[in-house]
Amino acid sequence: MDTLLLMKELIFIRHAESVSNAGGPTMPHGAVPLSELGLQQAQILARLIEVKPATVLVSRFLRTHQTAAPFCERFGVQPQVHPDLHEFSVIDPALIQGLLGPQRKPFVKAYWDDPDPLRRLGENADTFAEFDGRVSVFIEQMDQLPDSTVIFGHGIWIALMFWRLLGYEVTNAEGMKAFRRFQLALPMPNCAVFSLVPIGERWSVRAKKVRVE
């Protein structure tokens, strides 16, 4: 039997445009909804992804649920929340409450200019080490996911997964800076779609051409 016929594929999708992506006011990380454009993008995306899902995974953040909803409705499936998929919470929203997108940028820049894997910027923020740990745990579980699993996630999360699959680690400040350069250079628009296929002990990554306007 042709082994290619047995090859499985995992589909990773970055959520549609959120209110934060559009520069809206700071709110609790998990409560950030899609913008009006994002809601339209999710509807379009659902029609363009021609993968009948074995299962659909989302993070615990609202914007992945809203992005997945039209796709799940199309195929009659219920999304499952995966505990390791949620986004990197760099700064506790309480510390930057009410700030708009341009006003948040200096805080994010300061974090990456002087990175520390163990720094926590507020009670409701992650350390980078915790974030990296979540991604690592998920990667270890990918072999057990069924063929045609569709994962709705977050941009920096997907970027760190790619970084780790390339064989790099982030254990110190220099590693964080290297990852940040990689992440900023990686094309990752809202609704970006990536196909991952296991080849031996490695995963092959390919961007799918899905045009969502």
N, C-alpha and C positions, 0 to 999 in steps of 0.2 A: 504494500500500500504506500502511496506517495506520502512521505512524512509531512509535506507542506499542508496536506489536508487536515492534519492533526494539530497544526500550529494554532495557538490561541492568540487573541488580540485584546488588549485593554485600551479603552478610549478615555483620555483625560481631557477635560474641557474647563477652561477658565470661565468663571461666572460672567454674566453680562454686566453692562455698566451699572455701577452702584451710585448712590447719592454722594458717597465720599469720592469716588473716581471723578465725579462731575464737579468736585470742589465744594460740596455742601458742608454744613456745620458738623462738628465733631459730635458723635453719639456713641453709646456703648458698642463695642466691636461686633457683638453677635446680632445686634438689632439694626444694623445698617441695611436698608432696603435697596432694591433696584431703583434707578431713576426711571422716568417715563420712557426715555430712549431704551434703557435696559430691559424694561418689560416688553417693548416691541422687539428687541433683539432676541429675547428668549423665545418669542413666538416664531420668529423666522428660523432660528436655530433648530427648533423642534422639527421643522419641515425638511431641513437640509441633511440631518444626520440619519443616514439610511442603515443604521445598525439596530437590529432587534435585540434589545438588551436581555442578558441572562439575569442581571441584577443592576440596580442603579445605586450608587453611593453618593452621599452628600456630606459636607461638614455640618457642624451644629450651628453655623452662621446662616442667617435668614437669606442672604443674597444667593447662596447656592441652592437653597430650597426653591426660591422663586425662579431661578434659571432652569432648574430641572423640571418644574411643574408641567409646562406644556409638553415636554418630551415624554414624561411619565404618563400624562393623560393620553397622548397619542397611542402608546403601546400598552396601556392598561396595567402599569406596574406601580408599586409603592416604593419610594426611595427609602434607603436605610441610612441612618446617621452613623458615620464611622468616627470613633473618638479621636483618631490621629490625623484627621484631614483638616482641622480648622487652621485658620490663617495665623501668621506670626503677629502677635499683638505687641508692637514695639513700645508704645507709650500708653500708660493708663489714661483712658479718656478723661478722667476727672482732673488731670493735670493740664489739659488743653481744652477744657469744656468751652463750647461755643465758637471755637476758632474755625475759620474757613480754610479751604485747601491751601491757598497761598500762604496763610499765616502758620500752617502746620509745617511747611517745608523746612524752615530753619531748625526746628526741633529734630526732624528726621535726619537732616544733614549733619547736625552736631553728633547724633548717635553714631552714624557711620564714619564720621571723621575720627572718632576716638572709640573704636569698638572694643567690647569686652564680652566674651561669651557668657560670663556669669553676672553681668549687670542687669538689674531689674529696675525699670523706670516707673515705679508705682505698684501698688498692690495688685491691680488688675492688668498687669503686663507680663509678658513672658521674658525669660532669659533666652538668648540665642541657643544656649546649650539645650534647653527644654524643647525648643522648636525643632532643633536638629534631631533630638531624640525621637520626637513624634514621626518625623519623616523616615528615620532609620527603621523604626518599628514597622511602619507601613510597607517599606520596601521588602522587609523580611517576609511579609505575608503575601506578597504579590503572586508568588508561585501557586498559592492555594486559591486564588480568585478564579472563578469560572471564565471560560471564553466569552467574549462579548460583554464583559463588565464595563459599564460606563460610569466614570467618576467625575462629578462636578466639584471643582475645587477652586484654588486661589493661585494668583500669579506667582508670588514669591515661593509658595509651597512647591509648585510644579518645578520652578527653576532650581530649588535646592534638591529636589529629587533627581533632576538631570545631572546636577553637579556631583551628587553622590554616586550615581550610576556610571559616571565617567571615571570614578575611582578616586576622587578628591575628598578630603575631609576638612572640617572646620573646627579646629581645636584651640585656636588662639586668634589674636587680633589680626595678624597677617593673613590667616586663612579667611577670616571674615571679610577683609578688604578685597581679597582675590575673588571671593564669591560675589561680592557686591558688584564688582566690575563685570563679571560674567552675567549676572542677573540683569543689569541695566542694558547690556548689549544684546540680550536675547529678545527676539521679537515675541511679544506676549500681549497682544491686544485683548480686550474683552472678547469673549467667545472664541478664543484660539482653541483649536482642536489638535490633539496629538495622538498618534497611534503607537503603542508599545507592543512589540512582539518578542518573545524569548528566542534567542539564538544561542544554543548551548547553555553556558552559565551566565550569559550576558543578555541585556535587553537592547533591542534595536528600536530607535526612536525616529519617527517620521511625522512631520507636520502635515496635516490634512488641509487641502485648499477649500476652505469654507468661507464664503463671502457673506458677511452679515452687515448690512448697512442700516 
